[in-house]
Amino acid sequence: MIIISPKITREHGSSRDFAYNMVKKQIMNGEIVPGTRMSEKEISEKLDLSRTPVREAFLKLNQEGLLGVTPQVGTNVTRIDLALVEEGRFVREHIEKAIVTLACEKLTKDDLFQLETNLTLQEFSIKKSSFKRLYELDDEFHHIIYKGCNKERTWEMVKRMNIQFDRLRLFRLAVNHDWEIVVSQHREIFDAIEKRDVVLAAKKTQEHLRLVDIEKDKLKEEYPTYFTL
């Protein structure tokens, strides 16, 4: 079911970007579940847009692997592809181990303060039972580390490759409420960087990025229609 609210307040930016951001957000957080049939007409009506920007948004989402087009069937939200999840995780793990190694040298007191503030907000989001906010803060935590190492373009590349991995991360947070382990792993990464312990920082980053990998088979068993065969 498509649940995009017709009463969403339009933000600044192009109509295509607005449609793209709204649909992508709800696919990523599971409000629009894998396999859902998507209609340009329905989305354009709900967002009060013409069909052209919605069509352009659909094309971009198709290029990112979030929408699939089947001849004589139509457009559907793709199912989570665990092969792509693993490839994205593999790339991110190896890049991020190098990033945290660099972070042990590069991060300033201000960067560390930002990370610690972020961790406090993560703990608060657990108290408020907000997995969507926890996911945003999770992403922000890692982004702060990349920024502190002057590796913004590397972060953007990693994010582009990790769409399927990020879908599984969000899905895991939505159905498994053992969120404390995610925050505790972030705390361990922070502590290692603060101590300038290169070996420990890389080890804790590897453990963190393999957390979803450990749970993926169980998630597929419980929600088989959300995953590719």
C-alpha positions in Angstrom: 0.0 0.0 0.0 1.2 3.5 -0.9 0.8 5.7 2.2 2.3 9.0 1.1 0.2 11.7 2.6 -1.6 14.1 0.2 -1.1 16.8 2.9 2.7 16.9 2.8 4.0 20.4 2.8 6.1 21.0 -0.3 9.8 21.9 0.4 12.1 24.1 -1.7 13.6 22.4 -4.7 12.4 20.9 -8.0 9.2 19.0 -8.3 11.2 15.9 -9.4 13.4 16.1 -6.4 10.4 16.5 -4.1 8.7 13.4 -5.6 12.0 11.5 -5.5 12.8 12.3 -1.9 9.3 11.5 -0.7 9.0 8.1 -2.5 12.6 7.1 -1.7 12.2 7.9 2.0 9.1 5.7 2.3 10.6 2.8 0.4 13.8 3.0 2.5 12.0 3.1 5.9 9.6 0.3 4.8 6.3 2.3 4.8 6.1 1.3 1.1 7.0 -2.4 1.3 8.9 -4.4 -1.3 6.7 -5.6 -4.1 4.2 -2.7 -3.9 2.8 -1.7 -7.3 3.7 2.0 -8.0 1.5 4.2 -10.1 2.8 7.5 -11.5 -0.8 8.7 -11.6 -1.5 7.9 -8.0 1.8 9.5 -6.7 1.2 12.6 -8.8 -2.3 13.0 -7.4 -1.1 12.4 -3.8 1.7 14.9 -4.1 -0.3 17.3 -6.2 2.3 17.3 -9.0 2.1 16.7 -12.8 3.1 13.3 -14.1 6.4 14.5 -15.7 8.4 15.1 -12.4 7.0 11.9 -11.0 8.0 10.0 -14.1 11.5 11.5 -13.8 11.6 10.6 -10.1 10.6 7.0 -10.9 13.4 6.8 -13.5 16.0 7.9 -10.9 14.7 5.4 -8.4 14.8 2.7 -11.1 18.5 3.6 -11.8 19.2 3.2 -8.0 17.5 -0.2 -7.9 14.6 0.8 -5.7 11.9 0.5 -8.5 11.7 -2.2 -11.1 9.8 -2.1 -14.4 8.3 -5.3 -15.7 6.8 -5.3 -19.3 3.0 -5.8 -19.3 3.0 -5.7 -15.5 4.2 -2.2 -14.5 6.4 -0.6 -11.9 7.0 -2.2 -8.5 9.2 -1.5 -5.5 12.1 -4.0 -5.8 12.7 -6.6 -3.2 15.9 -6.5 -1.2 18.7 -8.2 -3.0 21.0 -9.8 -0.5 23.8 -10.2 -3.0 23.9 -6.4 -3.5 23.6 -6.0 0.3 26.7 -8.1 0.8 28.6 -6.3 -2.0 27.8 -2.9 -0.5 28.7 -4.1 2.9 32.0 -5.5 1.7 33.0 -2.2 0.0 31.9 -0.1 3.0 33.7 -2.3 5.5 37.0 -2.1 3.7 36.8 1.6 3.1 35.6 2.5 6.5 38.3 0.5 8.3 40.8 2.8 6.4 38.7 5.8 7.3 38.6 5.1 11.1 42.4 4.4 10.9 42.8 7.9 9.5 40.3 9.3 12.0 42.5 8.3 14.8 45.1 10.8 13.5 42.8 13.4 11.9 39.8 14.0 14.1 39.9 17.2 16.2 38.4 17.9 19.6 35.4 19.5 17.8 34.9 16.4 15.7 35.0 14.2 18.8 32.5 16.5 20.5 30.1 16.2 17.5 30.4 12.4 17.7 29.7 12.4 21.5 26.7 14.7 21.0 25.4 12.4 18.3 25.8 9.4 20.6 23.7 11.2 23.3 21.0 11.8 20.7 21.1 8.1 19.7 20.5 7.1 23.3 17.6 9.6 23.5 16.0 8.2 20.3 16.0 4.7 21.9 14.1 6.1 24.8 11.6 7.6 22.4 11.4 4.3 20.4 12.2 6.1 17.1 14.0 3.7 14.8 13.8 6.2 11.9 15.6 8.8 14.0 18.1 6.3 15.2 18.9 5.4 11.6 19.4 9.1 10.7 21.8 9.5 13.7 23.6 6.3 12.8 24.3 7.7 9.3 25.3 11.1 10.7 27.7 9.4 13.1 29.6 7.8 10.3 29.4 10.9 8.1 31.0 13.0 10.8 34.0 10.6 10.8 34.3 10.8 7.0 34.0 14.6 7.1 36.6 14.9 9.8 39.0 13.0 7.5 38.1 15.3 4.5 36.6 12.3 2.7 33.2 13.7 1.7 33.3 12.4 -1.8 34.2 9.0 -0.5 31.1 9.1 1.7 28.9 10.0 -1.2 30.3 7.1 -3.3 29.8 4.7 -0.4 26.2 5.8 0.1 25.4 5.4 -3.6 26.7 1.8 -3.5 24.9 1.0 -0.2 21.3 1.6 -1.0 20.4 -2.1 -0.6 22.6 -2.4 2.5 20.9 0.6 4.0 17.4 -0.8 3.2 18.3 -3.9 5.2 19.8 -1.8 8.1 16.5 0.2 8.3 14.4 -3.0 8.1 16.5 -4.6 10.8 15.9 -1.6 13.1 12.1 -1.6 12.3 11.6 -5.3 13.3 14.3 -5.9 15.8 14.1 -3.5 18.7 17.5 -4.5 20.2 18.8 -1.1 19.3 21.1 -0.8 22.3 23.7 -3.0 20.5 23.9 -0.5 17.6 24.5 2.4 19.9 27.0 0.4 22.1 29.0 -0.5 19.0 29.1 3.2 18.0 30.3 4.0 21.5 33.1 1.5 21.1 34.2 3.0 17.8 34.2 6.4 19.3 36.2 5.3 22.3 38.8 3.7 20.1 39.1 6.8 18.0 39.3 9.0 21.0 42.2 6.8 22.4 43.9 6.9 18.9 43.8 3.1 18.9 44.1 2.3 15.2 43.8 -1.5 15.6 40.8 -1.4 17.9 39.0 1.3 15.8 39.3 -0.9 12.7 38.2 -4.0 14.6 35.1 -2.4 16.1 34.1 -0.9 12.8 34.3 -4.3 11.1 32.2 -5.8 13.9 29.6 -3.1 13.5 29.3 -3.3 9.8 28.8 -7.1 10.0 25.9 -6.9 12.5 23.2 -6.9 9.8 25.1 -9.6 7.9 24.7 -11.9 10.9 20.9 -11.3 11.0 20.0 -11.3 7.3 19.1 -15.0 7.0 16.7 -14.8 9.9 15.1 -11.7 8.4 14.7 -13.4 5.1 13.1 -16.4 6.8 10.6 -14.3 8.7 9.8 -11.9 5.8 10.4 -14.0 2.6 8.3 -11.7 0.3 10.6 -8.8 1.1 13.6 -10.4 -0.5 14.7 -11.7 -3.9 14.7 -15.5 -4.3 
